[in-house]
Amino acid sequence: MYRILLVDDEILVRDAIKENIDWKAIDCELVGDCENGKQAAEFVKEHPVDIVLTDILMPYMDGMELSHFLHDNYPDIVIVIFSGFGEFEYAKKAIQYGVSEYLLKPVTAMELTGVIEKMKKKVDQLRIEKYKMDRLTKTSEKYHKNEQIIRSKNMEALVNCTTDVNKSIQRLAEMGIDISAISYRVALFDIDLYSGMYQLDTEKRQESALMAFVLFNISDEIVTREDAGIAYQEGNNRVCVLFQEKWSRNFTARTKEICREIQEKTKEVMGFDVSMGIGKWVKNPEELIQSHDMAEQTLQYRYLLGGNLLIDMEEQHPAQEIGLDESLAELKEGMKTGQKAQVDQILATIEESIRHALMEKSRACMYLQQVIRTMDNACEDVSANMDEVREDRDELLRQVTEQKSFEDACKVVQKHMDRVFGILSEMNTSSSERQARLAIDYIQKNYMDPDLSLNSICSYLNISTSYFSTIFKDETGETFTEVLIRTRMEKAKELLENTTMKNYEIAEKVGFSDPHYFGISFKKMTGCTPTEYAREKRR
């Protein structure tokens, strides 16, 4: 039987709901009806209630305030709000108070019956979860009364070197625990749901200690069965295993198999994912802190790789630095030339490189910010509206760094790139100006190539030579050859003024394979030979 409380300041509405629904037929009992939230709050203090049906606008305490009260004090009560049309959007804000359903007045008996049937299922689920949590709480209370907690605290002190190692070993020996072995390694287990990957409410944080106890029981059972070492709890939320190598030469592989079995068993029994890090082998108990810290380091990789990890640090060699210069250059060119598919592929390659490098979150975000700056540079080269491109830039960078996972941060960057492509696409309406600017940018970067020609630049822009020659002259007032020669001469002037290089060396630097032709071209443009120009400028 499901207990229902009705709350509405209109008596006709309450009477209609009471009379038009066959409560027994749907296995429900209308335990009360109140005319405002204040009465309802007092009622639930004295009477058990499973479902509350409430209006929004009422005197003394409205439906939103009642929902807030129930959410904070009676989280097992399922709430259904019904409201007038003008209040509906306001009612939807009540999601923060755990409201399960919203109904728009007038509500028919059939519609309300259907909603109640749905809410009964939610009540059933809450009852199951409460029963499960009550059992876990009782089990946890028993655990904290026995010697397991003492064992865990002594093991934690030994591994983390918070007390004298010899004293920790002695205390464990008094408990019948022998830690002698040829070598040791520490594995650290952390439940993904309660990690920094997710936003946790107070209830979840309280629940985490109970779930960690379940993980400890599973770990302890398997490690003990395999005579592989000692499982213990670290604080309230993590479980560790001290693996002890005593005789097996293949124990390195076996430790990973044991961790995998614990991971799979936990998923099977409790339905949650666990990330695991395994530290390096050490010879002495005094070195256990090194193995522990290495195991703990792996947990930060959940940001890059997601959860349910199992990483053996003796198999991993994280690279904190990666070379992205070539990829970023290709990304920039692809942005400038409008090659969307190519840019998407380059971006995916960059993201994968960062993942494989197994770096910390701050450095991964730094590389994503480099990608954003590269997009800015591409837009500047084609004279995009930079105010529009950089709109909400601080908010964009904040979003990148605040994402709980690298995958979500990449989605933010991808969304920004799509927006920038939209801006560049709008510029394509004046494509002749854009093509001319791209050509000038290409000349500036490749003037030193003696093979730079009209054909090569048209191939880069993917347009015909005749069309390019026409639009380039229209947009710049010069021919391609005139711009190329002028660019080369300007660069030659800089070298003549600021270096002691020979004329033939400068000719080669600015793209002339024939020094004699360079001298002729220079005199034609400046009125003097390169030697005369250098002598004049170097005085």
C-alpha positions as a Python dict, from the first residue, in 0.01 Angstrom:
ca = {
    (1, 'M'): (0, 0, 0),
    (2, 'Y'): (133, 344, -101),
    (3, 'R'): (50, 643, 122),
    (4, 'I'): (-42, 965, -62),
    (5, 'L'): (-79, 1321, 68),
    (6, 'L'): (-271, 1580, -138),
    (7, 'V'): (-189, 1952, -99),
    (8, 'D'): (-395, 2228, -270),
    (9, 'D'): (-555, 2546, -141),
    (10, 'E'): (-867, 2493, -356),
    (11, 'I'): (-1110, 2260, -179),
    (12, 'L'): (-1294, 2183, -504),
    (13, 'V'): (-972, 2055, -657),
    (14, 'R'): (-900, 1838, -353),
    (15, 'D'): (-1254, 1698, -351),
    (16, 'A'): (-1243, 1621, -723),
    (17, 'I'): (-914, 1431, -692),
    (18, 'K'): (-1034, 1240, -384),
    (19, 'E'): (-1362, 1134, -546),
    (20, 'N'): (-1253, 1060, -904),
    (21, 'I'): (-968, 819, -835),
    (22, 'D'): (-1021, 460, -722),
    (23, 'W'): (-743, 456, -465),
    (24, 'K'): (-782, 91, -362),
    (25, 'A'): (-769, -22, -724),
    (26, 'I'): (-421, 126, -761),
    (27, 'D'): (-307, -5, -419),
    (28, 'C'): (-293, 344, -268),
    (29, 'E'): (-433, 520, 36),
    (30, 'L'): (-504, 894, 50),
    (31, 'V'): (-378, 948, 404),
    (32, 'G'): (-451, 1321, 413),
    (33, 'D'): (-528, 1642, 228),
    (34, 'C'): (-393, 1984, 326),
    (35, 'E'): (-474, 2334, 204),
    (36, 'N'): (-116, 2470, 214),
    (37, 'G'): (246, 2367, 246),
    (38, 'K'): (267, 2457, 613),
    (39, 'Q'): (-8, 2210, 703),
    (40, 'A'): (156, 1948, 483),
    (41, 'A'): (495, 1994, 652),
    (42, 'E'): (334, 1939, 991),
    (43, 'F'): (143, 1637, 862),
    (44, 'V'): (451, 1448, 737),
    (45, 'K'): (618, 1498, 1074),
    (46, 'E'): (346, 1286, 1234),
    (47, 'H'): (240, 1048, 955),
    (48, 'P'): (434, 827, 713),
    (49, 'V'): (390, 944, 351),
    (50, 'D'): (526, 794, 27),
    (51, 'I'): (401, 1041, -237),
    (52, 'V'): (307, 1410, -210),
    (53, 'L'): (85, 1569, -477),
    (54, 'T'): (110, 1947, -442),
    (55, 'D'): (-2, 2267, -608),
    (56, 'I'): (248, 2556, -645),
    (57, 'L'): (73, 2877, -542),
    (58, 'M'): (-63, 2846, -186),
    (59, 'P'): (-64, 3073, 123),
    (60, 'Y'): (180, 3043, 415),
    (61, 'M'): (409, 2793, 240),
    (62, 'D'): (391, 2736, -136),
    (63, 'G'): (467, 2417, -330),
    (64, 'M'): (828, 2514, -401),
    (65, 'E'): (898, 2580, -32),
    (66, 'L'): (727, 2252, 61),
    (67, 'S'): (940, 2066, -198),
    (68, 'H'): (1252, 2224, -50),
    (69, 'F'): (1147, 2118, 300),
    (70, 'L'): (1073, 1760, 193),
    (71, 'H'): (1397, 1733, -7),
    (72, 'D'): (1606, 1836, 294),
    (73, 'N'): (1417, 1645, 565),
    (74, 'Y'): (1231, 1357, 401),
    (75, 'P'): (1433, 1253, 93),
    (76, 'D'): (1238, 924, 64),
    (77, 'I'): (914, 1107, -20),
    (78, 'V'): (840, 1131, -394),
    (79, 'I'): (708, 1473, -500),
    (80, 'V'): (465, 1554, -785),
    (81, 'I'): (384, 1918, -863),
    (82, 'F'): (81, 2037, -1058),
    (83, 'S'): (46, 2398, -1159),
    (84, 'G'): (-130, 2648, -1382),
    (85, 'F'): (11, 2731, -1725),
    (86, 'G'): (177, 3054, -1612),
    (87, 'E'): (360, 2878, -1329),
    (88, 'F'): (486, 2580, -1530),
    (89, 'E'): (836, 2705, -1616),
    (90, 'Y'): (870, 2819, -1255),
    (91, 'A'): (768, 2473, -1139),
    (92, 'K'): (1034, 2305, -1352),
    (93, 'K'): (1301, 2485, -1151),
    (94, 'A'): (1203, 2260, -861),
    (95, 'I'): (1427, 1990, -1006),
    (96, 'Q'): (1689, 2102, -755),
    (97, 'Y'): (1450, 1982, -484),
    (98, 'G'): (1412, 1636, -628),
    (99, 'V'): (1067, 1687, -781),
    (100, 'S'): (988, 1379, -991),
    (101, 'E'): (698, 1495, -1212),
    (102, 'Y'): (516, 1812, -1325),
    (103, 'L'): (152, 1819, -1430),
    (104, 'L'): (-24, 2106, -1603),
    (105, 'K'): (-369, 2194, -1466),
    (106, 'P'): (-641, 2091, -1518),
    (107, 'V'): (-537, 1734, -1435),
    (108, 'T'): (-764, 1447, -1541),
    (109, 'A'): (-816, 1141, -1322),
    (110, 'M'): (-664, 919, -1592),
    (111, 'E'): (-357, 1141, -1624),
    (112, 'L'): (-305, 1158, -1247),
    (113, 'T'): (-353, 780, -1211),
    (114, 'G'): (-84, 721, -1474),
    (115, 'V'): (159, 949, -1293),
    (116, 'I'): (88, 780, -959),
    (117, 'E'): (166, 441, -1115),
    (118, 'K'): (503, 578, -1227),
    (119, 'M'): (570, 724, -884),
    (120, 'K'): (493, 389, -717),
    (121, 'K'): (783, 239, -912),
    (122, 'K'): (1008, 516, -787),
    (123, 'V'): (892, 455, -429),
    (124, 'D'): (976, 85, -475),
    (125, 'Q'): (1324, 173, -597),
    (126, 'L'): (1383, 409, -304),
    (127, 'R'): (1272, 136, -63),
    (128, 'I'): (1516, -112, -218),
    (129, 'E'): (1801, 138, -201),
    (130, 'K'): (1716, 227, 159),
    (131, 'Y'): (1709, -141, 253),
    (132, 'K'): (2045, -194, 83),
    (133, 'M'): (2198, 110, 257),
    (134, 'D'): (2058, 3, 595),
    (135, 'R'): (2221, -339, 555),
    (136, 'L'): (2549, -183, 452),
    (137, 'T'): (2536, 58, 744),
    (138, 'K'): (2481, -224, 992),
    (139, 'T'): (2762, -427, 837),
    (140, 'S'): (2990, -123, 840),
    (141, 'E'): (2913, -57, 1206),
    (142, 'K'): (3013, -413, 1291),
    (143, 'Y'): (3331, -372, 1091),
    (144, 'H'): (3432, -61, 1281),
    (145, 'K'): (3394, -252, 1606),
    (146, 'N'): (3632, -532, 1514),
    (147, 'E'): (4002, -560, 1456),
    (148, 'Q'): (3987, -493, 1081),
    (149, 'I'): (3995, -119, 1138),
    (150, 'I'): (4300, -157, 1360),
    (151, 'R'): (4469, -367, 1093),
    (152, 'S'): (4390, -109, 825),
    (153, 'K'): (4524, 180, 1030),
    (154, 'N'): (4849, -5, 1103),
    (155, 'M'): (4889, -107, 740),
    (156, 'E'): (4825, 252, 627),
    (157, 'A'): (5083, 379, 875),
    (158, 'L'): (5337, 124, 751),
    (159, 'V'): (5289, 190, 380),
    (160, 'N'): (5272, 568, 411),
    (161, 'C'): (5561, 583, 661),
    (162, 'T'): (5360, 797, 903),
    (163, 'T'): (5511, 608, 1197),
    (164, 'D'): (5837, 425, 1251),
    (165, 'V'): (5845, 129, 1010),
    (166, 'N'): (5982, -117, 1267),
    (167, 'K'): (5712, -24, 1518),
    (168, 'S'): (5442, -73, 1253),
    (169, 'I'): (5586, -415, 1165),
    (170, 'Q'): (5591, -510, 1533),
    (171, 'R'): (5229, -402, 1588),
    (172, 'L'): (5118, -603, 1285),
    (173, 'A'): (5315, -905, 1408),
    (174, 'E'): (5129, -884, 1740),
    (175, 'M'): (4808, -911, 1537),
    (176, 'G'): (4942, -1225, 1366),
    (177, 'I'): (5027, -1045, 1039),
    (178, 'D'): (5364, -1128, 884),
    (179, 'I'): (5473, -886, 613),
    (180, 'S'): (5810, -1047, 534),
    (181, 'A'): (5866, -1106, 161),
    (182, 'I'): (6127, -1095, -115),
    (183, 'S'): (5969, -779, -257),
    (184, 'Y'): (5652, -572, -231),
    (185, 'R'): (5423, -356, -436),
    (186, 'V'): (5112, -151, -353),
    (187, 'A'): (4789, -144, -552),
    (188, 'L'): (4537, 132, -486),
    (189, 'F'): (4164, 100, -570),
    (190, 'D'): (3928, 398, -600),
    (191, 'I'): (3556, 392, -688),
    (192, 'D'): (3500, 609, -997),
    (193, 'L'): (3155, 728, -893),
    (194, 'Y'): (3295, 905, -587),
    (195, 'S'): (3601, 1052, -755),
    (196, 'G'): (3655, 1398, -902),
    (197, 'M'): (3501, 1274, -1229),
    (198, 'Y'): (3154, 1348, -1092),
    (199, 'Q'): (2974, 1619, -898),
    (200, 'L'): (2878, 1464, -563),
    (201, 'D'): (2597, 1566, -333),
    (202, 'T'): (2611, 1512, 44),
    (203, 'E'): (2426, 1181, 24),
    (204, 'K'): (2672, 1040, -229),
    (205, 'R'): (2969, 1146, -19),
    (206, 'Q'): (2821, 969, 283),
    (207, 'E'): (2746, 662, 73),
    (208, 'S'): (3103, 642, -55),
    (209, 'A'): (3244, 508, 272),
    (210, 'L'): (2992, 224, 271),
    (211, 'M'): (3069, 132, -89),
    (212, 'A'): (3442, 137, -11),
    (213, 'F'): (3373, -115, 265),
    (214, 'V'): (3207, -346, 12),
    (215, 'L'): (3512, -307, -214),
    (216, 'F'): (3737, -390, 81),
    (217, 'N'): (3544, -711, 156),
    (218, 'I'): (3570, -827, -205),
    (219, 'S'): (3942, -741, -220),
    (220, 'D'): (4017, -905, 114),
    (221, 'E'): (3840, -1226, 12),
    (222, 'I'): (4025, -1261, -319),
    (223, 'V'): (4371, -1155, -192),
    (224, 'T'): (4341, -1391, 107),
    (225, 'R'): (4229, -1679, -114),
    (226, 'E'): (4534, -1627, -338),
    (227, 'D'): (4769, -1580, -40),
    (228, 'A'): (4893, -1276, -233),
    (229, 'G'): (4925, -1014, 40),
    (230, 'I'): (4711, -796, 266),
    (231, 'A'): (4408, -580, 179),
    (232, 'Y'): (4330, -275, 390),
    (233, 'Q'): (4122, 43, 380),
    (234, 'E'): (4292, 379, 338),
    (235, 'G'): (4083, 648, 501),
    (236, 'N'): (3711, 611, 434),
    (237, 'N'): (3698, 588, 56),
    (238, 'R'): (3991, 388, -81),
    (239, 'V'): (4114, 31, -63),
    (240, 'C'): (4478, -78, -95),
    (241, 'V'): (4651, -412, -132),
    (242, 'L'): (5008, -475, -20),
    (243, 'F'): (5125, -753, -252),
    (244, 'Q'): (5401, -973, -108),
    (245, 'E'): (5622, -1172, -344),
    (246, 'K'): (5735, -1481, -159),
    (247, 'W'): (5814, -1752, -414),
    (248, 'S'): (5646, -1707, -752),
    (249, 'R'): (5856, -1581, -1040),
    (250, 'N'): (5539, -1497, -1234),
    (251, 'F'): (5389, -1294, -952),
    (252, 'T'): (5406, -965, -1145),
    (253, 'A'): (5152, -1090, -1398),
    (254, 'R'): (4949, -1254, -1122),
    (255, 'T'): (4907, -929, -929),
    (256, 'K'): (4744, -770, -1231),
    (257, 'E'): (4516, -1072, -1277),
    (258, 'I'): (4409, -1046, -912),
    (259, 'C'): (4332, -675, -950),
    (260, 'R'): (4130, -746, -1264),
    (261, 'E'): (3931, -1013, -1079),
    (262, 'I'): (3854, -768, -795),
    (263, 'Q'): (3749, -507, -1051),
    (264, 'E'): (3516, -748, -1232),
    (265, 'K'): (3371, -894, -911),
    (266, 'T'): (3293, -546, -777),
    (267, 'K'): (3114, -458, -1100),
    (268, 'E'): (2916, -784, -1086),
    (269, 'V'): (2815, -753, -720),
    (270, 'M'): (2762, -378, -677),
    (271, 'G'): (2736, -245, -1031),
    (272, 'F'): (3003, 27, -1001),
    (273, 'D'): (3338, 82, -1175),
    (274, 'V'): (3669, 91, -991),
    (275, 'S'): (3996, 241, -1116),
    (276, 'M'): (4314, 70, -1004),
    (277, 'G'): (4678, 171, -1002),
    (278, 'I'): (4963, -68, -928),
    (279, 'G'): (5295, 75, -809),
    (280, 'K'): (5645, -55, -874),
    (281, 'W'): (5814, -342, -691),
    (282, 'V'): (6033, -243, -394),
    (283, 'K'): (6268, -453, -185),
    (284, 'N'): (6222, -304, 162),
    (285, 'P'): (5921, -192, 371),
    (286, 'E'): (6087, 150, 404),
    (287, 'E'): (6035, 198, 29),
    (288, 'L'): (5663, 114, 27),
    (289, 'I'): (5571, 484, 16),
    (290, 'Q'): (5732, 504, -330),
    (291, 'S'): (5520, 219, -463),
    (292, 'H'): (5207, 368, -303),
    (293, 'D'): (5265, 714, -448),
    (294, 'M'): (5324, 567, -791),
    (295, 'A'): (4997, 372, -768),
    (296, 'E'): (4814, 686, -657),
    (297, 'Q'): (4957, 879, -952),
    (298, 'T'): (4764, 658, -1194),
    (299, 'L'): (4430, 781, -1061),
    (300, 'Q'): (4486, 1124, -1213),
    (301, 'Y'): (4476, 957, -1556),
    (302, 'R'): (4099, 913, -1520),
    (303, 'Y'): (4072, 1271, -1645),
    (304, 'L'): (4236, 1168, -1973),
    (305, 'L'): (4119, 810, -2013),
    (306, 'G'): (3790, 786, -1824),
    (307, 'G'): (3717, 539, -1547),
    (308, 'N'): (3745, 163, -1493),
    (309, 'L'): (4124, 185, -1539),
    (310, 'L'): (4378, -79, -1449),
    (311, 'I'): (4729, 59, -1491),
    (312, 'D'): (5052, -114, -1392),
    (313, 'M'): (5310, 163, -1357),
    (314, 'E'): (5594, -77, -1436),
    (315, 'E'): (5443, -109, -1784),
    (316, 'Q'): (5376, 262, -1833),
    (317, 'H'): (5623, 538, -1918),
    (318, 'P'): (5431, 868, -1906),
    (319, 'A'): (5565, 1140, -2135),
    (320, 'Q'): (5495, 1484, -1996),
    (321, 'E'): (5602, 1662, -2316),
    (322, 'I'): (5472, 1602, -2667),
    (323, 'G'): (5560, 1775, -2993),
    (324, 'L'): (5259, 1941, -3150),
    (325, 'D'): (5428, 2206, -3366),
    (326, 'E'): (5375, 2019, -3691),
    (327, 'S'): (5015, 1925, -3611),
    (328, 'L'): (4932, 2280, -3504),
    (329, 'A'): (5084, 2418, -3826),
    (330, 'E'): (4868, 2179, -4029),
    (331, 'L'): (4566, 2275, -3820),
    (332, 'K'): (4629, 2641, -3892),
    (333, 'E'): (4660, 2586, -4267),
    (334, 'G'): (4348, 2372, -4270),
    (335, 'M'): (4153, 2645, -4089),
    (336, 'K'): (4274, 2910, -4332),
    (337, 'T'): (4189, 2709, -4641),
    (338, 'G'): (3853, 2587, -4510),
    (339, 'Q'): (3941, 2216, -4499),
    (340, 'K'): (3691, 2115, -4227),
    (341, 'A'): (3734, 1738, -4255),
    (342, 'Q'): (4112, 1774, -4245),
    (343, 'V'): (4098, 1999, -3938),
    (344, 'D'): (3863, 1756, -3758),
    (345, 'Q'): (4111, 1476, -3823),
    (346, 'I'): (4410, 1681, -3704),
    (347, 'L'): (4223, 1781, -3390),
    (348, 'A'): (4140, 1415, -3319),
    (349, 'T'): (4508, 1323, -3369),
    (350, 'I'): (4619, 1597, -3126),
    (351, 'E'): (4368, 1478, -2865),
    (352, 'E'): (4487, 1119, -2900),
    (353, 'S'): (4852, 1228, -2861),
    (354, 'I'): (4766, 1403, -2535),
    (355, 'R'): (4581, 1095, -2405),
    (356, 'H'): (4869, 861, -2482),
    (357, 'A'): (5116, 1092, -2308),
    (358, 'L'): (4941, 1028, -1974),
    (359, 'M'): (4990, 1380, -1843),
    (360, 'E'): (4827, 1564, -1558),
    (361, 'K'): (4512, 1769, -1615),
    (362, 'S'): (4675, 2114, -1605),
    (363, 'R'): (4920, 2024, -1881),
    (364, 'A'): (4651, 1863, -2096),
    (365, 'C'): (4444, 2182, -2068),
    (366, 'M'): (4751, 2387, -2163),
    (367, 'Y'): (4779, 2195, -2491),
    (368, 'L'): (4408, 2249, -2563),
    (369, 'Q'): (4461, 2621, -2505),
    (370, 'Q'): (4744, 2608, -2762),
    (371, 'V'): (4492, 2466, -3008),
    (372, 'I'): (4258, 2758, -2940),
    (373, 'R'): (4541, 3010, -2989),
    (374, 'T'): (4631, 2841, -3319),
    (375, 'M'): (4272, 2892, -3435),
    (376, 'D'): (4304, 3260, -3343),
    (377, 'N'): (4624, 3291, -3545),
    (378, 'A'): (4458, 3131, -3847),
    (379, 'C'): (4174, 3383, -3827),
    (380, 'E'): (4417, 3673, -3795),
    (381, 'D'): (4601, 3560, -4109),
    (382, 'V'): (4282, 3579, -4314),
    (383, 'S'): (4168, 3903, -4147),
    (384, 'A'): (3865, 3759, -3974),
    (385, 'N'): (3669, 3973, -3728),
    (386, 'M'): (3880, 3897, -3421),
    (387, 'D'): (3635, 4060, -3181),
    (388, 'E'): (3377, 3806, -3292),
    (389, 'V'): (3627, 3518, -3281),
    (390, 'R'): (3746, 3609, -2930),
    (391, 'E'): (3397, 3672, -2793),
    (392, 'D'): (3361, 3518, -2445),
    (393, 'R'): (3722, 3399, -2460),
    (394, 'D'): (3764, 3396, -2079),
    (395, 'E'): (3448, 3189, -2046),
    (396, 'L'): (3575, 2947, -2313),
    (397, 'L'): (3909, 2891, -2136),
    (398, 'R'): (3728, 2851, -1803),
    (399, 'Q'): (3500, 2587, -1953),
    (400, 'V'): (3799, 2395, -2089),
    (401, 'T'): (3969, 2379, -1749),
    (402, 'E'): (3653, 2310, -1547),
    (403, 'Q'): (3540, 1998, -1734),
    (404, 'K'): (3552, 1679, -1528),
    (405, 'S'): (3700, 1477, -1814),
    (406, 'F'): (3937, 1538, -2104),
    (407, 'E'): (3669, 1411, -2342),
    (408, 'D'): (3430, 1686, -2230),
    (409, 'A'): (3706, 1949, -2255),
    (410, 'C'): (3772, 1835, -2613),
    (411, 'K'): (3402, 1877, -2691),
    (412, 'V'): (3425, 2239, -2575),
    (413, 'V'): (3722, 2297, -2811),
    (414, 'Q'): (3542, 2122, -3097),
    (415, 'K'): (3234, 2339, -3045),
    (416, 'H'): (3451, 2651, -3054),
    (417, 'M'): (3621, 2531, -3372),
    (418, 'D'): (3282, 2474, -3537),
    (419, 'R'): (3183, 2829, -3442),
    (420, 'V'): (3505, 2970, -3587),
    (421, 'F'): (3449, 2777, -3910),
    (422, 'G'): (3106, 2936, -3927),
    (423, 'I'): (3264, 3281, -3901),
    (424, 'L'): (3517, 3193, -4172),
    (425, 'S'): (3240, 3055, -4393),
    (426, 'E'): (3060, 3388, -4376),
    (427, 'M'): (3380, 3553, -4495),
    (428, 'N'): (3373, 3331, -4802),
    (429, 'T'): (3103, 3553, -4947),
    (430, 'S'): (3395, 3785, -5029),
    (431, 'S'): (3611, 3491, -5131),
    (432, 'S'): (3828, 3689, -5376),
    (433, 'E'): (3959, 3912, -5095),
    (434, 'R'): (4017, 3608, -4874),
    (435, 'Q'): (4201, 3422, -5152),
    (436, 'A'): (4422, 3723, -5212),
    (437, 'R'): (4510, 3752, -4844),
    (438, 'L'): (4585, 3380, -4826),
    (439, 'A'): (4812, 3418, -5127),
    (440, 'I'): (5002, 3707, -4970),
    (441, 'D'): (5037, 3507, -4647),
    (442, 'Y'): (5169, 3211, -4851),
    (443, 'I'): (5421, 3433, -5029),
    (444, 'Q'): (5543, 3575, -4697),
    (445, 'K'): (5612, 3226, -4571),
    (446, 'N'): (5759, 3073, -4886),
    (447, 'Y'): (5941, 3359, -5068),
    (448, 'M'): (6277, 3185, -5005),
    (449, 'D'): (6174, 2890, -5221),
    (450, 'P'): (6324, 2942, -5571),
    (451, 'D'): (6053, 2716, -5714),
    (452, 'L'): (5767, 2929, -5579),
    (453, 'S'): (5544, 3002, -5879),
    (454, 'L'): (5195, 3095, -5986),
    (455, 'N'): (5117, 2727, -6034),
    (456, 'S'): (5230, 2627, -5685),
    (457, 'I'): (5027, 2898, -5512),
    (458, 'C'): (4717, 2812, -5721),
    (459, 'S'): (4760, 2448, -5627),
    (460, 'Y'): (4771, 2552, -5260),
    (461, 'L'): (4452, 2758, -5300),
    (462, 'N'): (4291, 2496, -5526),
    (463, 'I'): (4187, 2750, -5794),
    (464, 'S'): (4283, 2803, -6158),
    (465, 'T'): (4575, 3028, -6256),
    (466, 'S'): (4361, 3250, -6479),
    (467, 'Y'): (4097, 3306, -6209),
    (468, 'F'): (4365, 3370, -5946),
    (469, 'S'): (4553, 3619, -6164),
    (470, 'T'): (4233, 3817, -6218),
    (471, 'I'): (4118, 3833, -5855),
    (472, 'F'): (4471, 3893, -5721),
    (473, 'K'): (4525, 4194, -5947),
    (474, 'D'): (4178, 4328, -5866),
    (475, 'E'): (4230, 4296, -5490),
    (476, 'T'): (4594, 4406, -5456),
    (477, 'G'): (4658, 4623, -5765),
    (478, 'E'): (4967, 4411, -5840),
    (479, 'T'): (5042, 4087, -6017),
    (480, 'F'): (5161, 3777, -5835),
    (481, 'T'): (5512, 3822, -5979),
    (482, 'E'): (5529, 4187, -5871),
    (483, 'V'): (5430, 4098, -5512),
    (484, 'L'): (5677, 3809, -5502),
    (485, 'I'): (5969, 4019, -5633),
    (486, 'R'): (5884, 4307, -5398),
    (487, 'T'): (5866, 4069, -5101),
    (488, 'R'): (6202, 3917, -5190),
    (489, 'M'): (6361, 4259, -5233),
    (490, 'E'): (6231, 4378, -4895),
    (491, 'K'): (6380, 4071, -4729),
    (492, 'A'): (6706, 4126, -4918),
    (493, 'K'): (6721, 4485, -4792),
    (494, 'E'): (6688, 4364, -4433),
    (495, 'L'): (6975, 4120, -4479),
    (496, 'L'): (7195, 4380, -4653),
    (497, 'E'): (7133, 4629, -4373),
    (498, 'N'): (7175, 4394, -4077),
    (499, 'T'): (7422, 4122, -4179),
    (500, 'T'): (7761, 4084, -4345),
    (501, 'M'): (7642, 3808, -4575),
    (502, 'K'): (7775, 3794, -4933),
    (503, 'N'): (7548, 3894, -5219),
    (504, 'Y'): (7523, 3538, -5350),
    (505, 'E'): (7428, 3416, -5000),
    (506, 'I'): (7154, 3676, -4972),
    (507, 'A'): (7031, 3588, -5321),
    (508, 'E'): (6993, 3226, -5212),
    (509, 'K'): (6822, 3329, -4885),
    (510, 'V'): (6550, 3524, -5066),
    (511, 'G'): (6475, 3267, -5335),
    (512, 'F'): (6709, 3356, -5629),
    (513, 'S'): (6899, 3061, -5769),
    (514, 'D'): (7094, 3298, -6001),
    (515, 'P'): (7293, 3570, -5811),
    (516, 'H'): (7337, 3769, -6135),
    (517, 'Y'): (6960, 3787, -6190),
    (518, 'F'): (6922, 3888, -5825),
    (519, 'G'): (7158, 4183, -5880),
    (520, 'I'): (6967, 4296, -6190),
    (521, 'S'): (6630, 4272, -6014),
    (522, 'F'): (6758, 4454, -5708),
    (523, 'K'): (6897, 4746, -5910),
    (524, 'K'): (6578, 4766, -6115),
    (525, 'M'): (6371, 4804, -5798),
    (526, 'T'): (6601, 5022, -5585),
    (527, 'G'): (6812, 5206, -5839),
    (528, 'C'): (7140, 5072, -5696),
    (529, 'T'): (7328, 4743, -5675),
    (530, 'P'): (7317, 4530, -5361),
    (531, 'T'): (7676, 4626, -5281),
    (532, 'E'): (7601, 5000, -5313),
    (533, 'Y'): (7291, 4961, -5097),
    (534, 'A'): (7481, 4776, -4825),
    (535, 'R'): (7765, 5030, -4826),
    (536, 'E'): (7514, 5316, -4787),
    (537, 'K'): (7309, 5152, -4507),
    (538, 'R'): (7603, 5018, -4305),
    (539, 'R'): (7781, 5350, -4258),
}
